[in-house]
């Protein structure tokens, strides 16, 4: 028994970074521990004072800066390809990984960058990143730049995907990431978006939304757009609704987080733009909003008190991006009645801490590494590379709510998981009743 206990203690103390932490705000600063310390004395890296509400938003801002700064600073200097490590080495995704990093990190922090300017530490931090973001967009879309990005590779569909995330970021941040761009840069961005049309629009899975997202961005930019790609995507998603707030990823249901990574947010944002064009799209928009709310309710229930969540499905290395659905609903004030803003804040902060503070999440230079709970290279599918990982910015969407919003100011509320398993009496959970998709049957 003593031998087994010592073995467990050794595992817990290996590497030192799982030891006691000294927090600045909520951010853990891991320190090496004395290997003779008892296992019970070790504070887990995800531990945080949930009642210290004032420290939560600064921590989120710190995470946003940690994620965005390496990408945007390198690109602003036109040195991203020269400095960003690409994991795994020799990956086939190298030609698109840089566009992935740009589009994905901006998609998550975009609403925050769009907040009005102010002369606070956060305001200055935000303004700095907004300037870097515009310079980064310039560097990535300028054909003369060493960091010019791949927008049109017929043999690789990926550029369409990440152009869509860049389009999504700009739609979320029209003032800071679009209107403030020079005319020359706008022309380059539009050219890059149009170049993705060499890739056909998918009719088999969630990728249909990428083509549609690009087209609605072009429409908002005053360009002629391909309405057929938008219509096709909306018809497919209407057919693929599975019920109770979930869509199939294609004609079949997938137990993964793609409803959150892509489907729910992009569908709602596309319908924001085109929903008034026809009665059928207006009806679909109403249904999509209701389904998002229900999906967010389910997502909040997935989060354990320590911020862990079921590691099911593909693309788990997107880390907290798995909870974009809940974050998106919170940003849009479309949370269900049973999930208060403070409750959503608790769940999201727990996820962010658990996935961002794990030892090995970042390399020594601050770049994300492949993994969910640390550095786990084998967890990455063959389409995963370093740029892919910046989907981790997506749970930060509520930073777009101002600091005075109740999401940030309300006192701590425990998550549903915490309430249920601590014996708190609470209302029952049930599916959406009378929803248009309740009678969906898998073929």
Secondary structure, DSSP 8 states (H G I E B T S, - for coil): -HHHHHHHHHHHHTTSTTS-EEEETTEEEE----TTS-GGG---TT---TT-THHHHHHHHHHHHHHHHHHHHHHHTT-HHHH---SSTT-TTHHHHHHHHHHHHHHHHHHHHTS---SSHHHHHHHHHHHHHHHHHHHHH-TTSTT------TT--HHHHHHHHHHHHHHHTHIIIIITS-HHHHHHHHHHHHHGGGS---SSSTTHHHHHHHHHHHHHTT----HHHHHHHHHHHHHTEEETTEE-SSSS---SSHIIIIIHHHHHHHHHHHTTSSHHHHHHHHHHHHHHHHHHHHHHHH--TTS-----SS-GGGGGGGGHHHHHHHHTT---TTS-HHHHHHHHHHHHHHHHSSTTSB-TTS-B-S-SSS--GGGS-TT--GGGGGGGGGGGGGGGS-TTSHHHHS-----HHHHHTTT---------SS-TTTT----
